Amino acid sequence: MRKVVVVLLILSLTIILLTACAGSSSGGPSSDAGLVGISMPTRIVERWIFEGDFMKEALEAEGFEVDLQFANDQIMDQVAQIENMITNGAKFLIICPIDGTTLSAPLAKAKENDAYVLSYDRLIEGTPDVDFFAAFDSPSIGNQLGKSLMEGIGAANATPDNPLFIELFAGSLDDSETIFYFEGAMEIIQPHLDSGAVVVKSNQVTLEQTATPGWDGLVAQNRMQNLLSAHYTTDTIAGVLSPYDGLSLGIISAFKAVGYGADDKPMPIVTGQDCERPSLISIWNNEQYSSIFLDFPLVAGRVVEITLATLRGETVSMDMTRNNGAADIATFIVAANVITKENIPEFFFDRGTLTEEDLQLQ
């Protein structure tokens, strides 16, 4: 996936920087442009590394000093890192929160120091001290996940007399976007459950019952193993709602352990999100069914534009607002695409970011 993202970053960075510079009143980089702090949740997920590096390089090219930090999924580490950025004089903070409810105190300090705050990908909640929010369209992504699952299992052809069995997985409850993914998916799935044509055998259908702490793939794998042993010793499961590739691969590992994927026992339909390379390989080789493709450079590039314009005193135009429980936050939303084996060539091979050889099983 590194090859995919690097190529996309190079292409997008050129366009973004040309656009930002063309609209800038600064006339180019300044040696005293100021400090920008970027706080990412972890290095474990590939996208956070690439997006953090992307924004850092773009802002440095415009003359800004950038402090990029990764918090290793430790809430207090992230709080401390943000506080240090503020103490060191950061005038713009780009924060992808581990837990969007834990940052009120440092953000109040940021406002005391006249710093702007942009909540990235996950909405920081319960504080008015957020200026911008930039993310993908989470409710729409949820709809896409639900639709992909229902289409994959053939829910339209199921009946209450011959139902299809599924299970549901959600993300981590400390991620503000988790509820949007889950509720968006359930908007599509619930009518099939209400009709009786699709059944969740475990009866675990609420966000709390299906959440996966820390988006941990091993937790998802263990839960799927327990569900299979408790509910599917005789019945066959048709599919699983998974909102993230890391969970999807854990779920698929649980299926393989009990014989799914063999010629006489097809792999259930499993959704995903992020198009990480291991999942693209899995999709190409008929294991995972689908993943959501997020154009990371597009949203990260827009964040660079917002940062530059704000610090240069220019007007920033945003799409909409999102309420975080304390204020209406100016919001920029990016759409996403569903990737299956059928359109991998269009989105990856044709763009030169991957070849068929890159997706062969190792």
HUTA-V610041 format. One record per backbone hydrogen bond with DSSP energy under -1.0 kcal/mol. CO is the residue of the C=O (numbers start at 1). NH is the residue of the N-H. E is the energy in kcal/mol with one decimal. If there is no record, write none. Layout:
[[CO;NH;E] [CO;NH;E]]
This chain:
[[1;5;-2.6] [2;6;-2.8] [3;7;-2.0] [4;8;-2.1] [5;9;-3.0] [6;10;-2.4] [7;11;-2.3] [8;12;-2.8] [9;13;-3.0] [10;14;-1.6] [11;15;-1.4] [12;16;-3.0] [13;17;-2.7] [14;18;-1.9] [15;19;-2.4] [16;20;-3.2] [17;21;-2.5] [18;22;-2.1] [19;23;-1.7] [30;33;-1.4] [34;65;-2.6] [35;91;-2.4] [36;67;-2.6] [37;94;-3.2] [38;69;-2.8] [39;96;-2.9] [40;71;-2.0] [41;73;-3.4] [46;50;-1.9] [47;51;-2.9] [48;52;-2.1] [49;53;-2.6] [50;54;-2.5] [51;55;-2.3] [52;56;-2.3] [53;57;-2.7] [54;58;-2.2] [55;59;-2.5] [56;60;-2.5] [57;61;-1.8] [59;64;-2.1] [60;63;-1.8] [65;36;-2.7] [67;38;-2.9] [69;40;-3.0] [71;74;-2.2] [74;78;-2.1] [75;79;-2.4] [76;80;-2.4] [77;81;-2.5] [78;82;-2.5] [79;83;-2.4] [80;84;-2.2] [81;85;-2.0] [82;86;-2.2] [83;87;-2.6] [84;88;-2.1] [85;90;-2.4] [86;89;-1.7] [91;116;-2.4] [92;37;-2.6] [93;118;-3.2] [94;39;-3.0] [95;120;-3.4] [99;102;-1.7] [100;125;-3.1] [103;107;-2.0] [104;108;-2.0] [105;109;-1.7] [106;110;-1.9] [107;111;-2.1] [108;112;-1.8] [109;113;-1.2] [110;115;-2.6] [111;114;-1.8] [116;93;-2.7] [117;131;-2.1] [117;132;-1.8] [118;95;-2.9] [119;134;-2.1] [120;122;-2.4] [132;119;-3.0] [133;332;-2.7] [134;121;-3.3] [135;334;-1.5] [136;138;-1.7] [137;141;-2.5] [138;142;-2.6] [139;143;-2.2] [140;144;-2.5] [141;145;-2.5] [142;146;-2.5] [143;147;-2.8] [144;148;-2.5] [145;149;-2.1] [146;150;-2.5] [147;151;-2.7] [148;152;-2.4] [149;153;-2.2] [150;155;-2.6] [154;157;-1.8] [155;158;-1.4] [164;199;-2.8] [165;238;-3.1] [165;239;-1.1] [167;241;-2.3] [171;212;-1.5] [172;175;-1.8] [174;100;-1.1] [175;178;-1.5] [177;181;-2.2] [178;182;-2.5] [179;183;-3.0] [180;184;-2.2] [181;185;-2.0] [182;186;-2.6] [183;187;-1.6] [185;189;-2.2] [186;190;-2.9] [189;192;-1.0] [189;193;-1.6] [190;194;-3.0] [191;195;-1.5] [192;198;-1.7] [197;164;-2.3] [199;166;-2.5] [200;203;-1.5] [203;205;-1.2] [206;210;-1.6] [207;211;-1.3] [210;170;-2.9] [212;215;-2.1] [213;216;-1.4] [216;220;-1.9] [217;221;-2.4] [218;222;-2.5] [219;223;-2.3] [220;224;-2.5] [221;225;-2.3] [222;226;-2.1] [223;227;-2.4] [224;228;-2.5] [225;229;-2.2] [226;230;-1.8] [227;231;-2.3] [228;232;-1.9] [238;269;-2.6] [239;167;-1.4] [240;271;-1.5] [241;169;-1.9] [244;248;-2.1] [245;249;-2.4] [247;251;-2.6] [248;252;-2.7] [249;253;-1.9] [250;254;-1.7] [251;255;-1.8] [252;256;-2.6] [253;257;-1.7] [255;258;-1.2] [255;260;-2.2] [256;259;-1.6] [259;262;-1.2] [262;265;-1.5] [265;261;-3.0] [269;240;-2.9] [270;289;-1.8] [270;290;-1.6] [273;245;-2.3] [276;280;-2.2] [277;281;-2.7] [278;282;-1.9] [279;283;-2.9] [280;284;-2.6] [281;285;-1.5] [282;287;-2.9] [283;286;-1.8] [291;339;-3.6] [292;274;-2.8] [293;337;-1.8] [294;296;-2.0] [295;299;-1.4] [296;300;-2.6] [297;301;-2.4] [298;302;-1.7] [299;303;-1.8] [300;304;-1.8] [301;305;-2.1] [302;306;-2.6] [303;307;-2.7] [304;308;-2.7] [305;309;-2.7] [306;310;-2.5] [307;311;-2.4] [308;312;-1.3] [309;314;-3.1] [310;313;-1.6] [320;331;-3.5] [322;329;-2.6] [324;126;-3.1] [327;324;-2.2] [329;322;-2.0] [330;133;-2.2] [331;319;-1.1] [331;320;-2.0] [332;135;-2.4] [334;137;-2.5] [337;293;-3.8] [339;291;-2.0] [343;347;-2.1] [344;348;-2.4] [344;349;-1.1] [345;350;-3.4] [348;353;-1.8] [348;354;-1.3] [349;352;-1.4] [356;359;-1.1] [357;360;-1.4]]
